[in-house]
């Protein structure tokens, strides 16, 4: 083997031009793979840190639906599928909180809403009003009204997340209605609604979901900012859990089977529906149903028309047992996978329709963006590898043809096909390793330059992609080993055809040539 290596080094030096062409391609491939992998790993670590510290905790427990359930609801094409609540919430929370290694636990629910004018403008009218603004930035103004609501358990939620700093006002307090908006979002919302909004003011919130549209006036109790950088939903707004439940349709009546009697369905027995809307529409109605009498409808008649409404307020009250998710903070985040498996086994044994997952399940589409990028990057690397193999193969074929006489002489002197094959393998591996380390050195240099420059994210998508507001790359030793292995494999694959060409050369013809 030492003889083969010496000959390989000699041949590479002797054919400098060909070696440099192939080596440059290998080094460039190494650079792209190392930087790309480092970027994806840094992005994933950044998103993980951002979400676990600010939004999701280490483990999330949700109900089960047809589509994947995350912290932000059910991921479905329609986007308005009702998010399932956790069955036997108190039992699940007590069990999860009692597990060894669980530092803190809290329930929460989520929903979407629009901030509207005090006049109760419909969302469509509000959007049309936004178009009367200046052309510049009108889309941003419209998005300022959108709220991603987190209804929190004010007793425990703030124990899980300590990265929120109150700028003005207070945190949402247990048992009290209230709204918390990010400081910069409040400025945009004030501009959009064309009035100054301050802590203590009431904001009309229009909930949007599968159960329809609901309005509630909520007091702004505080503005906040995050003390740590990270990716996340810009529209995030905190709200007390009871108000969120009403806006999201999580009321007592939504889960109660209501049976109507003859008194409540009396109007359905009218033969002539036009009579309900004519001059004599408001006729007195007795307990047995509508009457043909033409006397004006009195207060007692209205009560008879409406029937017993005592249950209305009770059925529209927030369901205090309804929660979309439970978030857990662990002493050791590394134990999350094992604890998720244990929780899911317990749910199955108890017959509870709930599911546990890690931060990626909780982050939903935000975490999936990294996986999609990783797939795209892998496909791009495969395409690059195929192109590199073809180029290297062609270059090596030309090199073999130019070395026909040399190969024929070695064969005439007694070198077997195995020796020739080992020689080319040694040349390929030597070239791949040498220029692979050149690519590693270039990767460290490029990574250092990127970190010194500090590439800033110009929008929310890039913040999610970068795992923060500034792009940081960290060269992982595992990524180096994997990339070097790929480079060597590419070189070996590229040498097969040239070697087969070399082995077909007859020694006599080679020497004559």
C-alpha positions as CSV (number, residue, x, y, z in Angstrom):
1,X,0.0,0.0,0.0
2,X,2.8,2.6,0.7
3,X,4.1,2.0,-2.8
4,X,0.6,2.6,-4.2
5,X,0.3,5.8,-2.2
6,X,3.6,7.1,-3.4
7,X,2.7,6.4,-7.0
8,X,-0.7,8.1,-6.4
9,X,1.0,11.3,-5.0
10,X,3.4,11.3,-7.9
11,X,0.7,10.9,-10.5
12,X,-1.4,13.7,-8.9
13,X,1.6,16.1,-8.8
14,X,2.5,15.2,-12.3
15,X,-1.0,15.9,-13.6
16,X,-1.5,19.2,-11.8
17,X,-4.1,20.7,-14.0
18,X,-6.4,17.7,-13.9
19,X,-5.9,17.3,-10.1
20,X,-6.7,21.0,-9.5
21,X,-9.9,20.9,-11.6
22,X,-11.2,17.8,-9.7
23,X,-10.0,19.0,-6.3
24,X,-11.6,22.4,-6.8
25,X,-14.9,20.7,-7.5
26,X,-14.5,18.5,-4.4
27,X,-13.6,21.4,-2.2
28,X,-16.5,23.5,-3.5
29,X,-18.9,20.6,-2.8
30,X,-17.4,20.3,0.7
31,X,-17.9,24.0,1.4
32,X,-21.5,24.0,0.2
33,X,-22.4,20.9,2.3
34,X,-20.7,22.0,5.5
35,X,-22.2,25.5,5.4
36,X,-25.6,24.3,4.3
37,X,-25.7,21.7,7.1
38,X,-24.4,24.1,9.7
39,X,-27.0,26.7,8.6
40,X,-29.9,24.2,8.9
41,X,-28.6,22.9,12.3
42,X,-28.2,26.4,13.6
43,X,-31.7,27.3,12.3
44,X,-33.2,24.2,14.0
45,X,-31.4,24.9,17.3
46,X,-32.5,28.6,17.2
47,X,-36.1,27.8,16.5
48,X,-36.1,25.1,19.2
49,X,-34.6,27.5,21.8
50,X,-37.0,30.3,20.8
51,X,-40.1,28.2,21.0
52,X,-39.3,26.2,24.1
53,X,-38.3,29.3,26.0
54,X,-41.1,31.6,24.7
55,X,-44.1,29.6,23.6
56,X,-44.2,25.8,23.8
57,X,-42.2,24.6,26.7
58,X,-40.6,21.1,26.4
59,X,-43.8,19.0,25.9
60,X,-47.3,19.7,24.7
61,X,-50.4,17.7,25.4
62,X,-53.4,18.2,23.1
63,X,-56.7,16.5,22.1
64,X,-56.9,14.3,19.0
65,X,-58.3,15.6,15.7
66,X,-58.2,14.5,12.1
67,X,-55.3,16.7,11.3
68,X,-52.1,17.4,13.3
69,X,-52.8,19.6,16.4
70,X,-50.2,22.2,17.4
71,X,-50.1,25.1,19.8
72,X,-51.8,27.2,17.0
73,X,-54.7,24.8,16.3
74,X,-55.5,22.1,13.8
75,X,-53.4,22.1,10.7
76,X,-56.0,21.6,8.0
77,X,-56.4,23.0,4.4
78,X,-59.6,25.0,5.5
79,X,-57.8,26.6,8.4
80,X,-61.0,26.9,10.5
81,X,-61.4,23.4,11.9
82,X,-62.4,23.4,15.5
83,X,-59.5,22.7,17.8
84,X,-60.2,19.7,20.1
85,X,-60.2,20.2,23.9
86,X,-58.4,17.9,26.2
87,X,-60.8,15.3,27.8
88,X,-60.5,14.8,31.5
89,X,-58.4,17.9,31.8
90,X,-58.0,17.9,35.6
91,X,-57.0,14.2,35.6
92,X,-54.5,14.7,32.8
93,X,-53.0,17.8,34.3
94,X,-52.7,16.1,37.8
95,X,-50.9,13.1,36.2
96,X,-48.6,15.2,34.1
97,X,-47.7,17.5,36.9
98,X,-46.8,14.6,39.2
99,X,-44.3,13.0,36.9
100,X,-40.7,13.2,38.1
101,X,-38.7,15.8,36.2
102,X,-41.7,18.1,35.5
103,X,-40.7,21.6,36.7
104,X,-44.0,23.4,35.8
105,X,-47.3,22.8,33.9
106,X,-50.0,25.1,32.6
107,X,-53.0,24.9,30.4
108,X,-53.8,27.2,27.6
109,X,-56.1,27.6,24.5
110,X,-55.6,29.4,21.2
111,X,-57.7,31.2,18.7
112,X,-57.7,33.9,16.0
113,X,-59.4,37.3,16.1
114,X,-59.6,40.8,14.6
115,X,-59.4,44.1,16.5
116,X,-62.3,46.1,15.2
117,X,-63.6,49.7,15.6
118,X,-65.8,50.4,18.6
119,X,-68.8,50.8,16.2
120,X,-68.6,47.0,15.6
121,X,-67.4,47.2,12.0
122,X,-67.4,43.9,10.2
123,X,-64.1,42.5,9.2
124,X,-64.8,43.1,5.5
125,X,-65.8,46.7,6.2
126,X,-62.7,47.2,8.3
127,X,-60.5,45.8,5.5
128,X,-62.1,48.1,3.0
129,X,-61.5,51.0,5.3
130,X,-57.8,50.1,5.4
131,X,-57.6,50.5,1.6
132,X,-58.5,54.2,2.0
133,X,-55.1,54.7,3.6
134,X,-52.0,55.6,1.7
135,X,-50.8,52.9,-0.8
136,X,-47.5,52.4,1.0
137,X,-47.8,49.9,3.8
138,X,-51.5,49.3,3.6
139,X,-51.0,45.5,3.7
140,X,-49.0,45.9,6.9
141,X,-51.8,48.0,8.4
142,X,-54.4,45.4,7.6
143,X,-52.3,42.7,9.3
144,X,-52.0,44.9,12.4
145,X,-55.7,44.1,13.2
146,X,-55.0,40.3,13.1
147,X,-54.5,38.7,16.5
148,X,-53.3,35.2,17.3
149,X,-54.8,34.8,20.8
150,X,-53.2,32.7,23.6
151,X,-55.7,32.2,26.4
152,X,-53.5,31.5,29.4
153,X,-53.8,30.0,32.9
154,X,-52.7,33.2,34.7
155,X,-51.9,31.2,37.8
156,X,-49.2,29.0,36.2
157,X,-48.4,30.2,32.7
158,X,-45.9,32.9,33.7
159,X,-44.0,30.3,35.7
160,X,-43.2,28.4,32.4
161,X,-42.1,31.5,30.5
162,X,-39.9,34.2,32.0
163,X,-38.9,35.9,28.8
164,X,-41.8,38.4,28.8
165,X,-41.1,41.8,30.2
166,X,-44.0,44.2,30.9
167,X,-43.5,47.7,29.4
168,X,-46.6,49.3,30.7
169,X,-49.4,48.0,32.9
170,X,-49.4,44.5,34.4
171,X,-49.6,40.8,33.5
172,X,-53.1,39.3,33.1
173,X,-54.3,38.4,36.6
174,X,-56.1,35.2,37.6
175,X,-59.9,35.5,37.3
176,X,-59.8,38.9,35.7
177,X,-60.5,39.7,32.0
178,X,-57.7,41.4,30.1
179,X,-55.6,41.6,27.0
180,X,-51.8,41.9,26.6
181,X,-50.3,43.2,23.3
182,X,-46.7,43.6,22.2
183,X,-45.5,47.1,22.4
184,X,-44.7,47.5,18.7
185,X,-48.0,45.8,17.7
186,X,-49.9,48.3,19.8
187,X,-48.4,51.2,17.8
188,X,-49.5,49.6,14.5
189,X,-53.0,48.8,15.9
190,X,-53.5,52.4,17.0
191,X,-52.5,53.5,13.5
192,X,-54.9,51.1,11.9
193,X,-57.9,51.9,14.1
194,X,-57.0,55.6,13.7
195,X,-57.0,56.3,17.4
196,X,-54.5,56.2,20.3
197,X,-54.9,53.1,22.4
198,X,-53.3,53.0,25.9
199,X,-53.4,50.6,28.8
200,X,-56.8,50.7,30.4
201,X,-58.7,51.2,27.2
202,X,-61.3,48.8,25.9
203,X,-60.6,47.0,22.6
204,X,-63.4,45.4,20.6
205,X,-62.2,41.9,19.6
206,X,-63.9,39.8,16.9
207,X,-63.3,36.1,17.3
208,X,-63.0,34.1,14.1
209,X,-63.3,30.3,14.1
210,X,-65.3,27.2,13.2
211,X,-68.1,28.2,15.5
212,X,-68.7,31.6,13.9
213,X,-67.9,35.2,14.7
214,X,-68.2,36.5,18.3
215,X,-67.6,40.0,19.7
216,X,-66.2,40.9,23.1
217,X,-64.9,44.2,24.5
218,X,-61.7,43.5,26.4
219,X,-59.6,45.8,28.6
220,X,-56.0,46.3,27.6
221,X,-54.1,45.6,30.9
222,X,-50.5,45.6,29.7
223,X,-48.0,45.9,26.9
224,X,-45.0,43.7,26.7
225,X,-41.7,42.9,24.9
226,X,-39.5,39.8,24.9
227,X,-36.1,39.9,26.6
228,X,-34.8,37.1,24.3
229,X,-34.5,37.1,20.6
230,X,-36.3,34.4,18.8
231,X,-38.7,33.4,16.0
232,X,-42.4,33.3,16.5
233,X,-45.8,34.6,15.5
234,X,-45.7,38.4,15.2
235,X,-49.5,38.6,15.8
236,X,-49.3,36.9,19.2
237,X,-51.6,38.4,21.8
238,X,-52.3,37.2,25.3
239,X,-55.8,37.1,26.7
240,X,-57.6,35.8,29.8
241,X,-58.8,32.2,29.3
242,X,-62.5,32.8,29.8
243,X,-62.7,35.6,27.2
244,X,-60.8,33.4,24.8
245,X,-63.2,30.5,25.4
246,X,-66.2,32.7,24.5
247,X,-64.5,34.1,21.4
248,X,-63.5,30.6,20.3
249,X,-67.0,29.1,21.0
250,X,-65.8,27.0,23.9
251,X,-69.0,27.6,25.9
252,X,-71.2,25.4,28.0
253,X,-73.8,25.3,25.2
254,X,-71.4,24.1,22.6
255,X,-71.1,20.7,24.3
256,X,-74.7,20.4,25.6
257,X,-77.5,18.7,23.8
258,X,-80.5,21.1,23.8
259,X,-84.0,19.7,23.2
260,X,-86.7,22.1,22.2
261,X,-90.3,21.6,23.2
262,X,-93.6,22.5,21.4
263,X,-93.6,25.9,23.1
264,X,-90.1,26.8,21.7
265,X,-91.0,25.5,18.2
266,X,-94.5,27.1,18.1
267,X,-93.5,29.5,15.3
268,X,-92.6,26.6,13.0
269,X,-96.3,25.7,12.9
270,X,-97.4,28.9,11.1
271,X,-99.1,28.0,7.8
272,X,-98.7,31.4,6.2
273,X,-95.1,32.6,6.7
274,X,-95.9,35.9,5.0
275,X,-98.2,36.8,7.9
276,X,-95.2,36.9,10.1
277,X,-93.8,39.9,8.2
278,X,-97.0,41.8,7.4
279,X,-98.8,44.6,9.2
280,X,-100.3,42.1,11.7
281,X,-97.0,40.3,12.2
282,X,-96.7,41.2,15.9
283,X,-99.7,39.4,17.2
284,X,-100.2,38.1,20.7
285,X,-99.0,34.6,21.2
286,X,-100.2,32.3,23.9
287,X,-98.6,29.2,25.4
288,X,-99.9,27.0,22.7
289,X,-98.4,28.8,19.7
290,X,-99.1,31.8,17.4
291,X,-102.5,33.3,17.4
292,X,-104.4,35.0,14.5
293,X,-105.4,37.9,16.8
294,X,-104.5,41.3,15.5
295,X,-103.9,43.0,18.9
296,X,-100.5,44.7,19.3
297,X,-97.8,42.5,20.9
298,X,-97.3,43.5,24.5
299,X,-94.3,42.9,26.8
300,X,-96.0,39.7,27.9
301,X,-96.4,38.7,24.3
302,X,-92.7,39.2,23.6
303,X,-91.9,37.0,26.6
304,X,-94.3,34.4,25.2
305,X,-92.6,34.6,21.8
306,X,-89.2,34.1,23.2
307,X,-90.1,31.5,25.7
308,X,-88.0,30.7,28.6
309,X,-84.6,32.4,28.1
310,X,-83.2,31.7,31.5
311,X,-80.7,29.2,30.1
312,X,-79.3,31.5,27.5
313,X,-76.7,33.1,29.7
314,X,-75.7,29.8,31.3
315,X,-75.2,28.1,27.9
316,X,-73.2,31.1,26.5
317,X,-70.9,31.1,29.6
318,X,-67.3,30.0,29.2
319,X,-66.7,26.3,29.8
320,X,-64.3,26.5,32.7
321,X,-63.1,22.9,31.9
322,X,-62.2,23.5,28.3
323,X,-58.5,23.7,27.4
324,X,-56.8,23.1,24.1
325,X,-53.4,22.1,25.5
326,X,-51.2,21.5,28.5
327,X,-47.6,22.8,28.4
328,X,-44.8,21.2,30.4
329,X,-41.4,22.5,31.5
330,X,-38.9,19.9,32.3
331,X,-35.8,20.0,34.6
332,X,-33.9,18.2,31.8
333,X,-35.2,18.9,28.3
334,X,-33.2,15.9,27.1
335,X,-35.8,13.6,28.8
336,X,-38.7,15.0,26.6
337,X,-38.8,12.0,24.2
338,X,-38.9,9.4,26.9
339,X,-41.6,11.3,28.8
340,X,-43.7,11.7,25.6
341,X,-43.6,8.0,25.1
342,X,-44.7,7.4,28.7
343,X,-47.5,9.9,28.5
344,X,-48.9,8.5,25.3
345,X,-48.8,5.0,26.8
346,X,-50.7,6.3,29.8
347,X,-53.4,7.9,27.6
348,X,-53.9,4.7,25.7
349,X,-54.2,2.7,28.9
350,X,-56.7,5.1,30.4
351,X,-58.7,5.5,27.2
352,X,-58.1,9.2,27.1
353,X,-58.3,10.8,23.6
354,X,-55.2,12.9,24.1
355,X,-51.7,13.0,22.6
356,X,-48.3,14.2,23.8
357,X,-45.5,15.6,21.7
358,X,-42.3,17.6,21.8
359,X,-41.7,21.2,20.9
360,X,-41.8,20.4,17.2
361,X,-45.4,19.1,17.5
362,X,-46.2,22.3,19.5
363,X,-44.6,24.7,17.0
364,X,-46.4,23.1,14.1
365,X,-45.9,24.8,10.8
366,X,-43.0,27.0,12.2
367,X,-40.9,23.9,13.0
368,X,-41.9,22.2,9.7
369,X,-40.3,25.0,7.7
370,X,-36.9,23.7,8.8
371,X,-37.8,20.2,7.8
372,X,-38.9,21.4,4.3
373,X,-35.7,23.3,3.9
374,X,-33.7,20.3,4.9
375,X,-35.5,18.2,2.3
376,X,-34.9,20.9,-0.4
377,X,-31.3,21.1,0.6
378,X,-30.8,17.4,0.5
379,X,-32.3,17.2,-3.0
380,X,-30.1,20.1,-4.1
381,X,-27.0,18.3,-2.7
382,X,-28.0,15.1,-4.6
383,X,-28.3,17.1,-7.8
384,X,-25.0,18.7,-7.1
385,X,-23.4,15.3,-6.4
386,X,-24.7,13.9,-9.7
387,X,-23.3,16.9,-11.6
388,X,-20.0,16.6,-9.8
389,X,-19.8,12.9,-10.5
390,X,-20.3,13.5,-14.2
391,X,-17.7,16.3,-14.4
392,X,-15.2,14.4,-12.3
393,X,-15.8,11.3,-14.4
394,X,-15.3,13.1,-17.7
395,X,-12.1,14.7,-16.3
396,X,-10.8,11.4,-15.1
397,X,-11.6,9.7,-18.5
398,X,-9.6,12.3,-20.3
399,X,-6.8,11.8,-17.8
400,X,-6.9,8.0,-18.3
401,X,-6.8,8.4,-22.1
402,X,-3.8,10.7,-21.8
403,X,-2.1,8.1,-19.5
404,X,-2.7,5.1,-21.9
405,X,1.0,4.6,-22.5
406,X,1.8,4.7,-18.8
407,X,-1.0,2.2,-18.0
408,X,0.1,-0.1,-20.8
409,X,3.7,0.0,-19.6
410,X,2.7,-1.0,-16.1
411,X,0.6,-3.8,-17.4
412,X,3.5,-5.0,-19.7
413,X,5.8,-5.0,-16.6
414,X,3.5,-7.3,-14.8
415,X,1.0,-5.0,-13.0
416,X,-2.3,-6.8,-12.7
417,X,-5.8,-5.3,-13.0
418,X,-6.1,-5.2,-9.2
419,X,-2.9,-3.1,-8.9
420,X,-4.2,-0.6,-11.5
421,X,-7.5,-0.4,-9.7
422,X,-5.9,0.2,-6.3
423,X,-3.7,2.9,-7.9
424,X,-6.8,4.8,-9.1
425,X,-8.6,4.3,-5.9
426,X,-5.6,5.6,-4.0
427,X,-5.4,8.7,-6.3
428,X,-9.2,9.4,-5.8
429,X,-9.1,9.0,-2.0
430,X,-6.0,11.1,-1.7
431,X,-7.5,13.8,-3.8
432,X,-10.8,13.7,-2.0
433,X,-9.2,13.8,1.5
434,X,-6.7,16.6,0.6
435,X,-9.2,18.9,-1.0
436,X,-11.9,17.8,1.5
437,X,-9.8,19.4,4.2
438,X,-9.3,22.4,2.0
439,X,-13.1,22.7,1.9
440,X,-13.3,22.3,5.7
441,X,-10.8,25.2,6.1
442,X,-12.9,27.3,3.7
443,X,-16.0,26.4,5.6
444,X,-14.6,27.6,8.9
445,X,-13.4,30.8,7.3
446,X,-16.8,31.5,5.6
447,X,-18.7,30.7,8.8
448,X,-16.5,33.2,10.7
449,X,-17.0,35.9,8.1
450,X,-20.8,35.4,8.2
451,X,-20.9,35.6,12.0
452,X,-18.7,38.7,12.1
453,X,-20.9,40.4,9.5
454,X,-24.1,39.4,11.3
455,X,-26.6,39.0,8.5
456,X,-29.9,40.4,9.8
457,X,-33.4,39.0,9.0
458,X,-35.4,41.6,7.2
459,X,-38.8,40.0,7.8
460,X,-40.6,37.5,10.0
461,X,-40.1,34.6,7.6
462,X,-36.3,35.1,7.7
463,X,-36.4,35.4,11.5
464,X,-38.1,32.0,11.6
465,X,-35.6,30.6,9.0
466,X,-32.6,32.0,10.8
467,X,-33.9,30.9,14.2
468,X,-33.5,34.6,15.4
469,X,-33.0,38.1,14.1
470,X,-29.4,37.4,13.1
471,X,-28.0,34.5,11.1
472,X,-25.5,32.5,13.1
473,X,-23.7,29.4,11.7
474,X,-21.9,26.9,13.9
475,X,-19.8,24.2,12.2
476,X,-20.7,20.9,13.6
477,X,-18.0,18.2,13.8
478,X,-20.6,15.6,12.8
479,X,-21.5,17.7,9.7
480,X,-17.8,17.8,8.8
481,X,-17.4,14.0,9.1
482,X,-20.6,13.4,7.1
483,X,-19.6,15.9,4.3
484,X,-16.1,14.4,4.0
485,X,-17.6,10.9,3.7
486,X,-19.9,12.2,0.9
487,X,-17.0,13.8,-0.9
488,X,-15.0,10.6,-0.8
489,X,-18.0,8.6,-1.9
490,X,-18.5,11.0,-4.9
491,X,-14.9,10.6,-5.9
492,X,-15.0,6.8,-5.7
493,X,-18.3,6.6,-7.7
494,X,-16.7,8.9,-10.3
495,X,-13.6,6.7,-10.7
496,X,-15.4,3.4,-11.6
497,X,-15.9,4.1,-15.3
498,X,-12.4,5.5,-16.0
499,X,-10.9,2.5,-14.2
500,X,-13.0,0.2,-16.4
501,X,-11.7,2.1,-19.4
502,X,-8.1,1.7,-18.2
503,X,-8.5,-2.0,-17.6
504,X,-9.7,-2.6,-21.1
505,X,-6.5,-1.2,-22.6
506,X,-4.3,-4.0,-24.1
507,X,-0.7,-3.6,-23.0
508,X,0.7,-4.1,-26.5
509,X,-1.6,-1.5,-28.1
510,X,-1.0,0.9,-25.2
511,X,2.8,0.7,-25.7
512,X,2.4,1.1,-29.5
513,X,0.3,4.2,-28.9
